[in-house]
Amino acid sequence: MTSSDNSEAKAADNDVQKTRFTYDQGPRKIAPTDGKFVDLGSIGVRFMAWDHETAGLFSVVEHPIPAKTLVAPLQRHANEDEYSFIIEGRMGAILGDAVVYAEAGDFVFKPRNQWHTFWNDGDTLCRVLEIIAPGGFEHYFDELRDLMAEMDAQNVDEISEPGMPGAELAAKYGLEYKPESNIWIEEGVESV
């Protein structure tokens, strides 16, 4: 088998697993209220582009975050990078050892394997457009909401301690948490 044959075989496998939205399917527009929405308590998730629509290259979700809310404890992803475009409000984030604040129009890069967390640093709703590359991690949010409903949990923390189903789901997606870091970030933290 030549390398060309091998590439074609891999492409064929990818075609079976993932499709790609193309021009021949007609126009596609997602209005501000379109897309499946799930509420995870500290963050909402509106699904805008799933991995199966982008040939697995990326996915896009919108995260509305309530005022003064920490989204999650420190976390890191083994498999994907996250790119956050701030649509509205003010987001604070810990990225490795740095603390950054981003406002509407700012773009924040959260690379895989970097410990990070983020929160709404303002008194009003913060909306973040999140691009996840490669795609696939958006299914974590969908499965997490189902798991929360099944366990009658009001927030992710109730099911995510080590050994609990939420922790097992996170591990399935290559997501690692530091639950002991789940504290509110105090005002006056030096930013970059």
C-alpha positions as CSV (number, residue, x, y, z in Angstrom):
1,M,0.0,0.0,0.0
2,T,1.4,3.4,-1.0
3,S,1.2,6.5,1.2
4,S,-1.3,7.8,-1.2
5,D,-3.5,4.7,-0.8
6,N,-3.1,5.0,3.0
7,S,-4.2,8.7,3.0
8,E,-7.2,7.8,0.8
9,A,-8.1,5.0,3.2
10,K,-7.9,7.4,6.2
11,A,-10.0,9.9,4.4
12,A,-12.6,7.3,3.6
13,D,-12.7,6.3,7.3
14,N,-13.2,9.9,8.2
15,D,-16.0,10.3,5.7
16,V,-17.9,7.4,7.4
17,Q,-17.4,8.8,10.9
18,K,-17.8,12.5,10.2
19,T,-19.5,14.6,7.5
20,R,-19.0,18.2,6.6
21,F,-21.6,20.8,5.9
22,T,-21.1,21.9,2.3
23,Y,-22.6,24.4,-0.1
24,D,-24.7,21.9,-1.9
25,Q,-26.8,21.4,1.3
26,G,-28.1,25.0,0.9
27,P,-27.6,28.0,3.1
28,R,-27.2,27.6,6.8
29,K,-27.9,30.3,9.4
30,I,-28.0,30.0,13.1
31,A,-30.1,32.7,14.7
32,P,-29.4,33.9,18.3
33,T,-32.0,31.5,19.8
34,D,-31.2,28.5,17.5
35,G,-29.3,25.5,18.6
36,K,-29.7,23.0,21.4
37,F,-29.2,24.6,24.8
38,V,-28.3,23.0,28.1
39,D,-27.9,24.6,31.6
40,L,-25.1,23.2,33.7
41,G,-25.7,25.7,36.6
42,S,-22.5,27.7,36.5
43,I,-22.6,27.9,32.7
44,G,-24.9,27.4,29.8
45,V,-24.1,25.7,26.6
46,R,-25.7,26.6,23.2
47,F,-24.5,24.2,20.5
48,M,-23.8,26.0,17.3
49,A,-21.5,23.6,15.2
50,W,-21.1,20.0,16.1
51,D,-18.0,18.0,15.2
52,H,-20.0,15.9,12.7
53,E,-20.8,19.1,10.8
54,T,-17.2,20.1,10.5
55,A,-15.5,16.8,9.6
56,G,-14.3,16.8,13.2
57,L,-12.0,19.8,12.7
58,F,-13.7,22.0,15.3
59,S,-17.0,22.6,17.2
60,V,-18.5,25.9,18.3
61,V,-20.6,26.6,21.4
62,E,-21.8,29.7,23.1
63,H,-21.4,29.9,26.9
64,P,-23.7,32.3,28.8
65,I,-22.2,32.7,32.3
66,P,-24.2,34.3,35.1
67,A,-22.8,37.4,36.9
68,K,-19.9,36.7,39.4
69,T,-19.9,33.0,38.7
70,L,-16.8,30.7,38.6
71,V,-17.5,28.2,35.8
72,A,-15.4,25.3,37.1
73,P,-12.3,24.5,39.2
74,L,-8.9,24.5,37.5
75,Q,-9.0,22.1,34.6
76,R,-6.9,20.9,31.6
77,H,-7.8,19.2,28.4
78,A,-5.6,16.5,26.9
79,N,-7.2,16.5,23.4
80,E,-8.3,19.9,22.4
81,D,-7.5,23.6,22.4
82,E,-10.2,26.2,23.2
83,Y,-10.5,29.7,21.8
84,S,-12.8,32.1,23.6
85,F,-14.2,35.2,21.9
86,I,-16.0,37.5,24.3
87,I,-19.3,38.6,22.9
88,E,-20.7,40.4,25.9
89,G,-19.5,41.2,29.4
90,R,-16.2,40.6,31.1
91,M,-14.5,37.2,31.6
92,G,-11.7,36.5,34.0
93,A,-9.4,33.6,33.5
94,I,-6.4,31.8,35.0
95,L,-4.2,30.5,32.2
96,G,-1.3,28.6,33.7
97,D,0.3,31.0,36.1
98,A,-1.3,34.2,34.6
99,V,-4.6,35.9,35.3
100,V,-6.2,37.7,32.4
101,Y,-9.4,39.7,32.0
102,A,-11.1,39.9,28.6
103,E,-14.0,42.1,27.5
104,A,-16.3,42.2,24.5
105,G,-14.2,41.8,21.3
106,D,-11.3,40.1,23.1
107,F,-10.0,36.7,22.1
108,V,-8.4,34.3,24.6
109,F,-6.5,31.1,23.7
110,K,-6.6,28.2,26.1
111,P,-4.2,25.5,24.7
112,R,-4.5,21.8,25.6
113,N,-2.6,20.6,28.6
114,Q,-2.6,24.1,30.2
115,W,-4.3,24.3,33.6
116,H,-7.0,27.0,33.3
117,T,-10.4,28.2,34.6
118,F,-12.6,31.1,33.8
119,W,-15.4,33.1,35.4
120,N,-17.8,36.0,34.8
121,D,-16.0,38.9,36.3
122,G,-18.9,41.3,35.9
123,D,-22.2,42.2,37.4
124,T,-24.1,41.3,34.2
125,L,-24.3,38.2,31.9
126,C,-21.1,37.3,30.1
127,R,-21.4,35.5,26.7
128,V,-18.4,33.6,25.3
129,L,-18.2,32.1,21.8
130,E,-16.0,29.0,22.3
131,I,-14.3,27.4,19.4
132,I,-13.0,23.9,20.3
133,A,-10.4,22.2,18.1
134,P,-10.5,19.5,17.2
135,G,-14.3,19.0,17.6
136,G,-15.9,16.3,19.8
137,F,-15.6,17.8,23.3
138,E,-19.0,19.5,22.9
139,H,-20.5,16.0,23.5
140,Y,-19.1,16.2,27.0
141,F,-21.5,19.0,27.9
142,D,-24.4,17.2,26.3
143,E,-23.7,14.0,28.2
144,L,-23.0,15.9,31.4
145,R,-26.4,17.5,31.3
146,D,-28.0,14.1,30.9
147,L,-26.0,12.8,33.8
148,M,-27.0,15.7,36.0
149,A,-30.7,15.1,35.2
150,E,-30.4,11.4,35.9
151,M,-28.8,12.1,39.3
152,D,-31.0,15.1,40.1
153,A,-27.9,17.3,40.5
154,Q,-28.3,21.1,40.4
155,N,-24.6,21.7,39.5
156,V,-21.6,19.8,38.2
157,D,-19.8,19.7,41.6
158,E,-22.5,17.4,43.0
159,I,-21.5,14.6,40.7
160,S,-17.8,15.3,39.9
161,E,-15.8,14.2,43.0
162,P,-13.3,11.5,42.3
163,G,-15.0,8.1,41.8
164,M,-18.3,9.7,40.9
165,P,-20.0,9.5,37.5
166,G,-19.1,13.1,36.5
167,A,-15.4,12.4,37.2
168,E,-15.6,9.3,35.0
169,L,-17.3,11.2,32.2
170,A,-14.5,13.9,32.4
171,A,-11.9,11.2,32.2
172,K,-13.6,9.7,29.1
173,Y,-13.1,13.1,27.4
174,G,-9.5,13.7,28.6
175,L,-10.6,16.4,31.0
176,E,-8.8,16.6,34.4
177,Y,-10.0,18.8,37.3
178,K,-8.4,20.1,40.5
179,P,-11.5,20.1,42.7
180,E,-9.6,21.7,45.6
181,S,-9.2,24.8,43.5
182,N,-12.9,25.5,43.3
183,I,-12.7,28.9,45.1
184,W,-13.9,32.3,44.1
185,I,-11.1,34.5,42.6
186,E,-10.7,37.5,44.8
187,E,-10.9,41.1,43.5
188,G,-7.5,42.7,43.0
189,V,-5.7,39.7,41.5
190,E,-2.9,41.1,39.3
191,S,-3.8,40.7,35.7
192,V,-1.9,40.6,32.4
